[in-house]
């Protein structure tokens, strides 16, 4: 009898441990699966919010532009979507803590500029948690209405062909321009054109995000018309798709 009772107790304990393990597994893992804090919007609620209305979101830093004058522009994302935080109030000390993966709670106003939906006049506070988004391949969505639903996400494009971006002072076609109209110089934003299925798109290396000493800036400067390339970057919008590119690989 004692032996049978002992076996029954062991069996109950095993079941309890299995249940506990399953509960721990469901509660842990991906931080982005956490329930939103009180008063914080889901991504769907943020998308549905009116322009110029106040929004509160929890999100994860993916990259930042250069800190300047107590503000910083942040590319951020969670498992449901992305948020572009434009000129968010930030001390220089805190800017150094906004490393990729850092979770923040942001309060600001939903706005739109030239098609780019962003959060402006924002403040933030640090929270516990971490998340780094993998690049979503949106190559098949180029030229479709669906592409904008991934605005500001970290994305990839594969197998695009470099087209002429403009001409140099001698009238020769060139693969990139310093500034959108070629009026800039080394250190300014880079603009280059790529094509897929007969359509041409303008992509950008934003110098405040990836400056002249970065690999991607140098890679674009080395492009040749006709190169076939793979790219990664953030799906920024300006009068249409205008990604901020962070990586270029010539195939």
ZILINDA-V533144 format. One record per residue. RES is the residue in three letters. SS is DSSP state (H for helix, E for strand, L for the rest). NEAR is the number of other ideal C-beta (glycine too) atoms within 10 Angstrom. D_CENTER is the distance of its C-alpha to the mean C-alpha in Angstrom with 1 decimal. Layout:
res: {RES:RES}
ss: {SS:SS}
near: {NEAR:NEAR}
d_center: {D_CENTER:D_CENTER}
//
This chain:
res: {UNK:UNK:UNK:UNK:UNK:UNK:UNK:UNK:UNK:UNK:UNK:UNK:UNK:UNK:UNK:UNK:UNK:UNK:UNK:UNK:UNK:UNK:UNK:UNK:UNK:UNK:UNK:UNK:UNK:UNK:UNK:UNK:UNK:UNK:UNK:UNK:UNK:UNK:UNK:UNK:UNK:UNK:UNK:UNK:UNK:UNK:UNK:UNK:UNK:UNK:UNK:UNK:UNK:UNK:UNK:UNK:UNK:UNK:UNK:UNK:UNK:UNK:UNK:UNK:UNK:UNK:UNK:UNK:UNK:UNK:UNK:UNK:UNK:UNK:UNK:UNK:UNK:UNK:UNK:UNK:UNK:UNK:UNK:UNK:UNK:UNK:UNK:UNK:UNK:UNK:UNK:UNK:UNK:UNK:UNK:UNK:UNK:UNK:UNK:UNK:UNK:UNK:UNK:UNK:UNK:UNK:UNK:UNK:UNK:UNK:UNK:UNK:UNK:UNK:UNK:UNK:UNK:UNK:UNK:UNK:UNK:UNK:UNK:UNK:UNK:UNK:UNK:UNK:UNK:UNK:UNK:UNK:UNK:UNK:UNK:UNK:UNK:UNK:UNK:UNK:UNK:UNK:UNK:UNK:UNK:UNK:UNK:UNK:UNK:UNK:UNK:UNK:UNK:UNK:UNK:UNK:UNK:UNK:UNK:UNK:UNK:UNK:UNK:UNK:UNK:UNK:UNK:UNK:UNK:UNK:UNK:UNK:UNK:UNK:UNK:UNK:UNK:UNK:UNK:UNK:UNK:UNK:UNK:UNK:UNK:UNK:UNK:UNK:UNK:UNK:UNK:UNK:UNK:UNK:UNK:UNK:UNK:UNK:UNK:UNK:UNK:UNK:UNK:UNK:UNK:UNK:UNK:UNK:UNK:UNK:UNK:UNK:UNK:UNK:UNK:UNK:UNK:UNK:UNK:UNK:UNK:UNK:UNK:UNK:UNK:UNK:UNK:UNK:UNK:UNK:UNK:UNK:UNK:UNK:UNK:UNK:UNK:UNK:UNK:UNK:UNK:UNK:UNK:UNK:UNK:UNK:UNK:UNK:UNK:UNK:UNK}
ss: {L:H:H:H:H:H:H:H:H:H:H:H:H:H:H:H:H:H:H:H:H:H:H:H:H:H:H:L:L:L:H:H:H:L:L:L:L:L:L:L:L:L:H:H:H:H:H:H:L:L:L:L:L:E:E:E:E:E:E:E:E:E:E:E:L:L:L:E:L:L:E:E:E:E:E:E:E:L:L:L:L:E:E:E:E:E:E:E:E:L:L:H:H:H:H:L:L:L:L:L:L:E:E:E:E:E:E:E:E:E:E:E:E:L:L:E:E:E:E:E:E:E:E:E:E:E:E:E:E:E:L:L:L:L:L:E:E:L:H:H:H:L:L:L:H:H:H:H:H:H:L:L:L:E:E:E:E:E:E:E:E:E:E:L:L:E:E:L:L:L:L:L:E:E:L:L:E:E:L:L:L:L:L:L:L:L:L:L:L:E:E:E:E:E:E:E:L:L:E:E:E:E:E:E:E:L:L:L:L:L:L:L:L:L:H:H:H:H:H:H:H:L:L:L:L:L:L:E:E:E:E:E:E:E:L:L:E:L:L:L:E:L:L:E:E:E:E:E:E:E:L}
near: {5:6:7:8:9:10:10:10:10:10:10:10:10:10:10:10:10:10:10:10:10:10:10:10:9:9:9:9:9:11:17:17:12:14:7:15:10:6:8:18:16:15:18:10:13:20:14:9:16:8:9:10:10:12:19:19:26:22:28:24:23:22:20:22:18:12:18:13:7:13:16:25:20:26:27:30:24:23:12:12:19:23:28:23:26:18:19:24:13:24:12:11:8:16:17:11:12:21:10:15:14:20:20:25:17:20:17:22:15:20:17:12:12:9:14:17:18:21:26:16:13:24:12:24:10:12:16:7:16:14:20:11:20:7:16:15:13:20:15:12:18:16:13:10:7:10:17:14:13:16:21:23:18:20:22:17:23:16:12:22:14:22:17:16:23:16:12:10:6:6:6:9:11:17:21:22:22:19:13:17:9:15:9:15:8:10:12:15:18:28:21:26:19:26:13:16:8:6:9:13:18:18:25:21:27:23:20:14:23:25:13:15:8:15:11:21:23:13:19:24:15:12:19:9:15:10:16:13:22:16:24:19:25:24:25:21:20:15:9:11:20:20:25:23:26:21:16:25:13:12:9}
d_center: {63.7:61.9:60.3:59.1:57.8:55.9:54.3:53.3:51.7:49.8:48.5:47.3:45.6:43.7:42.6:41.5:39.4:37.8:36.9:35.6:33.5:32.0:31.3:29.6:27.5:26.3:25.7:23.7:21.0:17.5:17.0:14.8:18.1:19.8:21.5:20.1:22.2:24.8:23.8:20.0:18.6:17.2:14.3:17.2:19.1:16.4:16.2:20.0:20.4:22.2:20.8:22.2:22.6:21.6:18.8:18.2:15.2:14.4:10.8:9.4:8.2:5.8:7.2:9.7:12.0:15.7:17.5:20.3:23.1:21.9:18.5:15.0:11.8:8.8:5.0:5.4:5.9:9.2:11.1:11.8:8.9:6.2:7.7:7.9:10.7:13.0:15.8:15.9:19.3:19.2:22.0:21.8:22.7:19.9:17.3:18.4:17.6:13.9:13.1:10.3:11.1:13.0:13.7:14.6:16.4:15.8:18.5:18.4:19.0:17.1:17.5:17.1:17.6:18.5:16.5:13.3:13.1:12.3:13.9:16.6:19.5:17.7:19.0:17.7:19.3:18.5:18.9:19.6:17.2:14.4:11.6:9.4:7.6:9.3:8.5:10.0:12.8:13.1:16.0:18.5:16.9:17.2:19.9:19.8:19.3:17.1:14.2:13.4:13.1:9.6:8.6:5.2:4.0:3.8:7.4:10.8:13.9:17.3:20.7:20.2:23.1:23.2:25.3:27.0:25.0:28.2:31.4:32.5:35.5:37.8:36.5:34.9:31.7:28.7:25.4:23.3:24.0:23.5:22.3:22.1:25.9:26.8:28.3:26.2:26.8:25.2:22.5:21.4:18.3:18.9:19.1:20.0:20.9:20.4:22.2:22.3:25.3:26.9:24.1:22.5:19.1:18.1:15.0:14.4:14.0:13.4:16.1:14.9:11.8:13.8:17.5:20.6:21.1:18.0:18.4:16.2:18.1:21.3:20.4:20.0:23.2:24.9:24.1:27.1:27.5:27.8:25.4:23.5:20.0:17.0:13.6:10.0:7.2:4.7:7.0:8.7:12.2:15.5:18.7:17.0:14.1:13.2:10.1:9.3:10.4:10.3:12.9:16.0:18.7:22.0:23.8}
//
